[in-house]
Amino acid sequence: MARRENPTLDRELADLAPELRWREWMRRIEAVLFASSSPVARADLARVVGQGVSIDLLIEDLKVDLDGRPYEVAQVGNGWMLRTRPAYAASIRAAADVGGLALTLSEFDLAVLAAIAFHQPISRDGLKDIFGKEISRDLIGRLADRHLIGTGPREPRRGAPYTFVTTDTFLAAFGMQSLRDLPDPEQLDDAGLAAP
């Protein structure tokens, strides 16, 4: 669904003192991030603040304002979202119904997801080369249904098979801003996690 400009929303807030105007813009951004289940892009946040206002500076001030709170502003891909700080994960699991949100993947599922993250765009044939066996359509479907992967460009070869790439949901689920946050192969080797 396309978002529309709201003509009744006073974006400029010219009747407020500058410090109150800034505080209201921060609150608006916090409200949008709170209500969204996925990262919110800069252009979308710009729809609730004055023209020419720096979204980056508002986000930085909001981060400072939320210091000490159980949640934080996190950049995920090209957008931002609110997420609970890791220190509160056990409390949430103990008291809240997060069954539908829990990332319950087998060790093999996680290995396939990691292979996609490190080698994207990659086809099922590429995954077969890594794992030495066919990766089921069911597994790919489960990862896609969880919005952890999406389709990438088709391979430029006969049959033009689809490739797979990770998504912003993947980044959010693993607490990353971008794929640059993935460990490099040398770090994995030093940790004893690299394949033999």
Buried (B, 14 or more C-beta within 10 A) or exposed (E): EEEEEEEEEEBEBEEBEEEEBBBBBBEBBBEBBEEBEBBBBEEBBBBBBBEEBEBEEBBEBBBEBBEEEEBBBBBBBEBBBBBBEEEEEEEEEEEEEEEEEEEEBEEEBEBBBBBBBBBBBBBBBBBEEBEEEEBEEEBBEBBBEBBBBBEBEEBEEEEEEBBBBBBBBBBBBBEBBEBEEBEEEEEBEEEEEEEE
